[in-house]
Amino acid sequence: MARRRVVAITGATGSIGYSISAHIARGELYGDGVPVHMVLMDLEPHKPRLVSMRMELEDCASPLLERVDVTTDPRAAFCDAEAVFLVGAAPRRAGMERRDLLARNAAIFREHGQAMRDVGSCDAKLLVVGNPVNTNAYVLARYAPNIQRENVTGLLRLDYNRALQYVSSCHNVNPRLVDRLAVWGNHSTTVFPDLRYITVGGLPVQHASVCCIETGLVSHVRARGAEVIGLRGSSSALSAAVAAVEHMRDWINGTEREWTSMAVQSTGWYGVPDGIVFGVPVRCIGRGSYDVVTGIEFDGAAHDMLRATIAELVSERNEASGILCA
């Protein structure tokens, strides 16, 4: 049997963390034959729920789940972790100003970054799931300078999956046949799903068809989360958990698709300021590595949408930095 892997989940007792844990216990992250030691972390008031969650995972009797620990200490959660799902974040409450939300989450992810700095492995794979995803990941990376910059990522896979399903439905094909779909920018209402290079069944799609689909795709992806909240009464959990596990799985193991999309730290590509965590198309090549797809050109509406989501993230970064320096 393969070497045991240690996986940590923060905010574990919430709906998303709860669902993620079940997928991992079933072997959907590392695959068959790879045992897992899971570490569940949440706030002290949620300790009883953590214990009950451990009991439920044990009751699954998964042959791949070797051990489950629970903790309220981020250092205990992160010290041996090879993959970390950072789900815990302060939710936006009624009447809360945007600055208040950024302030609460900046404090949380500063603490997590400091914990990773103190005890984390530089090779650990970190995936921020809690919103605002991109800026939370930026803060995390800022306070965990020992973590390799390519190892701090944010979840854009839910936006990607929403776009993928929309496109495959329009073409009446299985989603696995759609490739070279890109999702750019912030996990927000400025996110930019980009069809200009897509293939279906390995073949390029005619420009007229792309334009026809794209007019509805952008609004669909941007509004989907709010539609789910309106009907469900809370944010997406099942689909977010699946997206998070798929993101980490493809990052670690590689993907059959030529492109997927992840939020990663910019090194200056596409005019994105260095260090900002930005959604881009990537090639996951296995062994925990990915390459950003470069050389894509932008003009017209595509250029405008790219600049708008860059501007939003620059504003969020500046606001979060101002809060942290205050």
C-alpha positions in Angstrom: 0.0 0.0 0.0 1.2 3.5 -0.7 2.4 6.0 1.9 -0.2 7.6 4.1 -1.1 11.2 3.3 -2.1 13.8 5.9 -5.0 16.1 4.9 -6.3 19.0 7.0 -9.6 20.8 6.7 -10.4 24.1 8.5 -14.0 25.1 9.1 -14.6 21.3 9.0 -18.0 21.3 10.6 -19.6 23.6 8.1 -21.5 22.2 5.1 -18.6 22.4 2.7 -16.0 20.9 5.0 -18.4 18.2 6.1 -19.0 17.2 2.4 -15.3 17.4 1.5 -14.4 15.0 4.3 -16.7 12.3 2.9 -15.2 12.6 -0.6 -11.7 12.2 0.9 -12.6 9.3 3.1 -13.9 7.5 0.0 -10.5 7.9 -1.8 -11.5 10.6 -4.3 -8.5 12.8 -3.6 -5.5 10.5 -3.8 -7.2 7.5 -5.4 -7.5 3.8 -4.5 -4.7 2.3 -2.4 -3.6 5.6 -0.8 -4.4 5.7 3.0 -5.3 9.0 4.5 -4.9 10.6 7.9 -7.5 13.4 8.2 -7.2 16.3 10.6 -10.4 18.3 11.2 -10.2 21.8 12.6 -12.8 24.3 13.7 -13.5 26.9 16.4 -13.7 25.9 20.0 -17.6 26.2 20.2 -17.8 23.6 17.5 -15.7 21.0 19.3 -18.7 18.7 20.0 -19.6 18.8 16.3 -16.0 17.9 15.4 -16.1 14.9 17.7 -19.4 13.8 16.1 -17.9 14.3 12.7 -15.0 12.0 13.6 -17.5 9.4 14.8 -19.4 9.6 11.5 -16.2 9.2 9.4 -15.2 6.2 11.5 -18.6 4.7 10.9 -18.0 4.9 7.2 -15.5 2.0 7.7 -13.5 3.2 4.7 -10.5 1.0 4.1 -8.5 4.1 3.1 -9.2 6.2 6.2 -6.5 5.3 8.7 -7.0 8.0 11.3 -9.1 11.1 12.1 -8.0 13.7 14.5 -9.9 16.8 15.6 -8.4 20.1 16.9 -9.2 23.8 17.4 -5.5 24.8 17.0 -4.4 25.7 13.5 -0.8 24.7 14.3 -1.9 21.2 15.4 -3.9 21.0 12.2 -1.1 22.1 9.8 2.1 20.7 11.3 2.1 17.4 9.2 -0.4 18.3 6.5 0.4 17.7 2.9 -2.9 19.0 1.6 -4.9 21.7 3.4 -8.5 22.8 2.5 -9.0 26.2 4.1 -12.8 26.4 4.3 -13.3 28.3 7.5 -14.1 32.0 6.9 -16.4 34.6 8.3 -19.6 34.8 6.4 -21.2 38.0 5.3 -24.1 38.9 7.6 -27.0 41.2 6.8 -26.0 44.8 7.1 -22.3 44.0 7.0 -20.1 46.4 5.0 -17.6 45.0 2.5 -14.7 46.4 4.6 -16.0 44.6 7.7 -16.1 41.3 5.8 -12.5 41.8 4.5 -11.3 42.8 8.0 -12.7 39.7 9.7 -11.3 37.4 7.1 -8.0 39.1 6.8 -7.5 38.4 10.6 -8.5 34.8 10.1 -6.1 34.1 7.2 -3.3 36.1 8.8 -3.6 33.7 11.8 -3.6 30.7 9.4 -0.7 32.1 7.5 1.3 32.6 10.7 0.5 29.0 11.7 1.7 27.7 8.4 4.9 29.8 8.7 5.6 28.3 12.1 4.9 24.6 11.5 3.9 24.1 7.9 5.8 22.2 5.2 7.0 24.4 2.3 5.7 21.7 0.0 2.2 21.6 1.4 -0.6 22.2 -1.1 -3.0 24.9 0.2 -6.4 25.5 -1.3 -8.5 28.5 0.0 -12.2 27.8 -0.3 -13.6 30.4 2.2 -14.8 33.7 0.6 -13.5 36.2 -0.5 -11.3 33.4 -1.9 -8.7 35.3 -3.9 -8.0 38.0 -1.2 -8.0 35.4 1.6 -5.4 33.4 -0.3 -3.4 36.6 -0.9 -3.3 37.3 2.9 -2.5 33.7 3.7 0.5 33.7 1.3 1.7 37.1 2.7 2.0 35.7 6.2 3.4 32.3 5.2 6.5 33.2 3.2 8.0 29.8 3.8 5.3 28.2 1.6 6.4 28.1 -2.1 4.3 30.7 -3.9 2.9 28.1 -6.4 1.5 26.1 -3.4 -1.0 28.7 -2.3 -4.2 28.6 -4.5 -7.8 29.6 -4.5 -10.9 27.9 -5.6 -12.1 28.9 -9.1 -13.1 25.3 -10.0 -16.8 25.9 -9.0 -17.0 28.8 -11.6 -15.2 26.5 -14.0 -17.6 23.6 -13.5 -20.6 25.9 -13.8 -19.2 27.2 -17.1 -18.4 23.6 -18.2 -21.9 22.4 -17.6 -23.4 25.4 -19.4 -21.3 24.9 -22.5 -21.8 21.1 -22.6 -25.5 21.6 -22.3 -25.5 24.1 -25.2 -23.6 21.6 -27.4 -25.6 18.6 -26.0 -22.4 16.7 -25.2 -20.8 15.1 -22.1 -18.8 17.7 -20.1 -15.7 15.6 -20.4 -15.6 16.4 -24.2 -15.2 20.1 -23.6 -11.6 21.4 -23.2 -9.6 24.6 -23.3 -12.2 26.5 -21.3 -10.7 29.4 -19.3 -12.0 31.2 -16.2 -10.2 34.4 -15.3 -10.0 36.6 -12.3 -11.9 36.9 -9.0 -14.4 34.5 -7.6 -17.1 37.2 -7.7 -19.5 38.9 -10.0 -16.5 40.1 -12.1 -15.4 36.5 -12.9 -14.8 36.1 -16.7 -15.5 32.7 -18.2 -13.8 32.6 -21.6 -14.8 30.4 -24.5 -12.6 31.8 -27.2 -10.3 28.8 -27.4 -12.7 25.9 -26.5 -12.7 22.6 -28.2 -15.5 20.0 -28.2 -14.5 16.5 -28.8 -11.0 17.8 -29.7 -12.3 20.1 -32.5 -12.4 23.9 -32.4 -15.8 25.5 -32.1 -17.0 28.0 -34.8 -16.7 31.6 -33.8 -20.5 32.3 -34.3 -21.3 29.4 -32.0 -18.9 30.7 -29.3 -20.4 34.2 -29.5 -24.0 32.8 -29.2 -23.1 30.8 -26.1 -20.8 33.4 -24.5 -23.5 36.0 -24.3 -25.4 33.9 -21.9 -22.5 32.2 -20.2 -21.0 35.1 -18.4 -24.2 36.2 -16.8 -25.0 32.5 -15.9 -21.7 31.9 -14.1 -21.8 35.3 -12.3 -25.4 34.9 -11.1 -25.4 31.1 -10.3 -24.3 31.4 -6.7 -26.9 34.0 -5.9 -29.6 31.9 -7.5 -28.6 28.9 -5.3 -28.7 31.1 -2.2 -32.1 32.4 -3.1 -33.6 28.9 -3.5 -31.6 27.1 -0.8 -31.3 29.8 1.8 -27.6 29.3 2.0 -24.6 29.2 -0.3 -23.5 26.3 -2.5 -22.1 23.4 -0.4 -22.4 20.1 -2.3 -21.0 21.6 -5.6 -18.4 23.6 -3.8 -17.1 20.5 -2.0 -16.9 18.6 -5.2 -15.1 21.5 -6.9 -12.6 21.7 -4.1 -11.7 18.0 -4.2 -11.4 18.1 -8.0 -9.1 21.1 -7.8 -6.8 19.4 -5.3 -7.0 16.0 -7.0 -6.1 17.4 -10.4 -3.3 19.5 -8.9 -1.7 16.5 -7.2 -2.3 13.9 -9.9 -2.7 15.8 -13.1 -5.7 15.9 -15.4 -6.8 14.4 -18.7 -8.0 17.8 -19.8 -5.5 20.1 -21.5 -6.7 23.1 -19.4 -8.5 23.7 -16.1 -8.7 26.9 -14.1 -7.2 27.7 -10.7 -6.6 30.9 -8.7 -2.8 31.2 -8.3 -0.3 33.9 -7.4 0.6 36.1 -10.3 4.2 36.6 -11.4 3.1 39.5 -13.6 1.5 37.6 -16.5 -1.5 39.2 -18.3 -0.9 42.5 -16.5 -1.9 41.2 -13.1 0.2 42.7 -10.3 2.7 40.4 -8.8 1.4 38.4 -5.8 -2.3 38.9 -6.4 -4.1 35.5 -6.5 -5.9 35.5 -9.8 -7.9 32.9 -11.7 -6.1 31.6 -14.9 -6.2 28.6 -17.1 -3.5 26.1 -16.1 -2.2 22.7 -17.2 -2.0 20.3 -14.3 0.9 18.1 -15.2 1.0 15.7 -12.2 3.3 15.3 -9.2 1.7 18.5 -7.6 2.8 20.8 -10.4 0.9 23.1 -12.8 1.9 25.5 -15.6 -0.1 28.8 -16.2 -1.3 28.9 -19.8 0.4 32.0 -21.3 0.3 33.8 -24.6 -3.5 34.3 -24.7 -4.4 37.6 -26.3 -7.2 40.0 -25.3 -9.1 42.6 -27.2 -12.6 44.2 -27.1 -15.0 42.9 -24.5 -12.5 40.2 -23.3 -10.0 42.9 -22.6 -12.5 45.0 -20.7 -13.7 42.1 -18.6 -10.1 41.1 -17.7 -9.2 44.7 -16.7 -12.4 44.9 -14.6 -11.6 41.8 -12.5 -8.0 42.8 -12.1 -9.1 46.2 -10.8 -11.5 44.6 -8.3 -8.7 42.4 -6.9 -6.3 45.3 -6.7 -8.9 47.2 -4.7 -9.5 44.2 -2.4 -5.7 43.7 -1.9 -5.2 47.4 -1.1 -8.1 47.4 1.4 -7.0 44.2 3.1 -3.4 45.5 3.3 -4.6 48.7 4.8 -6.6 46.8 7.4 -3.7 44.5 8.3 -1.3 47.5 8.7 -3.6 49.6 10.8 
